[in-house]
Amino acid sequence: MNNFIVESISSDLHISGVKCFNLALSLDCGQAFRWEEQSDGSFSGVAFGKHLNILQKGELLIFKNTSKEDFESLWLHYFALDTDYEEICKRISQDSYIAPAVEKFYGIRVLNQEPWETLVSFVISQQNNIKRIKLIINRLCTRYGVCIDGENYTFPDANTLSKLSVSDFEELGTGYRAKYLERLAKGVASGEISLEKIKALSLEEARKELLKIYGVGEKVANCALLFGFEFYGAFPVDVWMKRVMKNYPNGLPECFSGVEGIAQQYLFHYQRTDVKE
């Protein structure tokens, strides 16, 4: 783990020797909604208030206009480059059903996203497709976020969104989710909902707290826990995963223990793109 080499070349940062990492699969598997592929195969997006353009060439990652300090303080953990995914993939592949999924889609990583952005994003995601989710979130950011470089915007904080009405959220195209977002923003801004305290709880207790939030059900809670609160044992189940679970009539195998959510990403992608029923 972390056997890669970090080099500053001009204004870019080159990270070589990165194993078990697939940038495109990780950014385009439905866990994050602010990354867009560019014509050169790179991806551009904003996370934690910072804009990034990143390109992968085999085991080389090129971070455009990025300092070593930003890489070490933000992007290293955001892309889970500080986690031994080779070991995780080897361990979960002891299960015969997931093994071909890991082999084919090797390198999917769970991103460590900001809790507030992740929770809002998955409230918006309910009964929605990825293209539309991205469109709504882009409107939300360009209208209420802070412009950081003339064209890219931060994800608006709870205090900013707490000033919006249900109709303001509806204007963004959120539909019936507008009332959920309005109450969520006010709850977080007032301190009634503390995302920091939720993150410090056990998985079960954190899930219970999220389920108390108006408009948050099991799937949204588990997605937020996995992608935004770093609970890798969270296991979101949707229609695709319900089909997957038919292969596990006795529950998930022991080799998934503690990283059920990471296994879920491989199973989800496998079921959605590869499995023929």
N, C-alpha and C positions, 0 to 999 in steps of 0.2 A: 504493500500500500504506500502511496505517495513516493514512488520511485521515479516520478517524472522530473524533468529538468525545466526550470523557468529561466527564460532569457528575454531581456529587453532588446528589441531590434527596432531602431528608429522610435516611433511613438507607439509601437505595438508590443504586445507581450506574447511570446511563443512558449507554449507548454508542450514539451515533447515527451514521448514515452507513456502517454495516457492509455491505459488498457481498460477493457470492458466499459466503454463509453460510446454511445451512439447519439450524437447531438440531435439529428433529425427525429429519431424515434422518441427521444425524451421530451422534445419540445412540441411534438405534434401528436401526442397520444391522449389528449383530453385532460391533462392535469393543469395546464397553464394556457392563458388566453391572450397574452400580450406579445407574443413572438410571431414574426412574419418572415418567411423565407424570401431571400433576395435573389436577383437574377444570377449572381455568381455562386449560389448555393449556400451562402452564409445566412445567418439569422440575426435580425435586429429586434430589440425589445427593451422594455424598461422594467426594472425591478428595484425595490428599495430606494426609489428616487434617482436611480442611475440609468443612463442609456448605455446599451452595449451592442456592438456588432461582433459576432463570433463566427468563425469559419473552422470546419474540421477537415483535415486531410489525413486520413488514416489515424495514426496515433499522435498526430500533431493538432493542437488547438491554437488558433490565432485570435487573440483578443485585441480588437482594433482600438487605438487611442486609449489604452488602459494602463494604469500605473500598477506596479507591483503591490503597492499598499492596498489599492482597491481589490486586486485579485485575492490577496491574503485575508482581508477583512470582510469581503463580501462574496466574490464569485467562487472561491474555493469551496465554501460550504454550500452556497446556493446550488451549485451543480453536483454536490455530494462527492467532490473529488477527494475529500478527506475521509471517505468511507470505503472499506475494502469490498467492493462489489464482486471481485473475482471470487472471493471466499463465499460470499452470499449466494452467488449463482451456482457455484459448485455444490453448496449444501442443499439448496432447494431442488437441484437436479437429481437428487437421490430418489425423488418421486418420478415415476415413469410417465405420468401424464404431462407434467410440466416440462420435462426434459427436452422434448422437441421444440417447445415454445422458446425456451431459453437459448437453445442452439440457433434457431432461426432469427430471433430478435435480440440477440446478445448485445448488451450495452444499454438497454433501457434503464434509466435511473429515476428515482423519485426526487424531484426538486424540493429544496427547502425554502418554501415561499413565505411571504409575510402573512401572518394570521388574519389580519383585518381584510386585506385584499382577497385572500383565498376564500374566506367565509362569504363575503359579498358576492364574489364570482360564482360560487356554487349555489347560492340562493337564486341568482339570475339564471343558472343553468337548468333549473327544474323544467322538465317538459320542453326542452329547447335543444337545437342542434348547435354544433361548434361554430359554424359560420355566423349564425345569428348571435350567439353569445359574444363572440369577438366584436361584432358590430355594435352591440349595446354597450359593452365595456369601453370600446373606443370612444363612443359618444360621451359616456360618463366622464372619461378622463379629459377629453379635449374641452368639455364644457366646464368642468369643475376642478380639474387638476391644475398643477402649476407647470407652466412651460419652462423647461430646463435648458433648451438650446435652440429655440426658435421654431422647432417643429415637433418635439417629443414632450409628452406630458406625464407628470407623476400620477399615481392613483390617488384620488382625493381622500383625505382623512375623514374620520367620523365626525369631527367638529364641523367641518364644511358641509357634509351631507346631512347633518342633523337639522340644518336650517331649511331643508327642502320639504315640500309638501308631497302628498301622495300624487297629486297631478303633475308635479315636477318630474317625479320618477316615471310616471306614465308617458310623459313626452319623450323619454329616452327609448321607449319601445319595450318597457319591462312588463307591460300587461298586468295580470293579477298579482305579480310579484312586487309591484310598487308598494303595496301596503306593508309587506314584510320588510322591505328595505327601509321604509320610512321609520318604522318602529325600531329596527335593528340599529340604525344610525343614532337615533336619539338615546337608545339604551346604552350604547358604547360611549357616546359623548358625555352622558351624565354620570357614568361610572356604575350604573345599575348592572351592566354587563362588563366584566373585567376579563379581557382575553388573556392578559398576563397571568392572572390567577388560574384560569382554565388550563393554560399550558403547563402549569406547575403541578397539576393534579395527576392522579393515576389515569390510565386510559379509560377505565369504566366510569370513574367519577367525572372526567372531562366530557365524556359522551353524555352523561346525565345532564350536565350543565348546558351543553349545547342544545339538547332536546327540549329544554325549557324555553328556548327562544322562539318567538312567534314566527312560524313559517319554516322552521328547521326540522326536517324529519330524519329518519335513520340514514338514508343515502347521503344527504347533504352533510350531516354531522360527521359521518365516517370519511367522506372526501375531504372535508376541512381538517379533520384530525390528522389524516395521512399526509396531505399535501401542504398544510400550513402550520400545523402544530407539532410536527415531527414525531407523531405516534405511528411508528412503522408496523405496529400490530393491528392497526385499524384495517378493516376489510370491507370496502364498499361493495354492495351488491345491487346490480341493476338487472335488466332483462337478459343481458349477455351473461352476466355472472350466475344468474339462476340456471342457465343452461349448463354452465361449467360445473356447478355444484352437483349435478346429476352423476358426475364422475367421482364424487367424494361422498357416498351415502353414509359413511361413518365419521364424517367430519374431516377437517384438514389434517394432513400428515404432520407428524412431529417435526420433520425437518423444516417446516415453515415457521416454527415457533419464534416469535419475536420479530419476524420480518414478513408476516402474513400480507401486509399491504404491498410490499415489493413483489412478492409472488403474484399477488392479484394483478399487478400491471402486466406481467407476462401472460397470465391466463386470459385477461381481458383482451389484450391485443391479438392473441392467438385465436380466440373465439370470434372476434369481430372481423378478422381479415382472412383467416386461413381454414378454419374448421368447416367442413361441409356436412350438413345434416341430411 
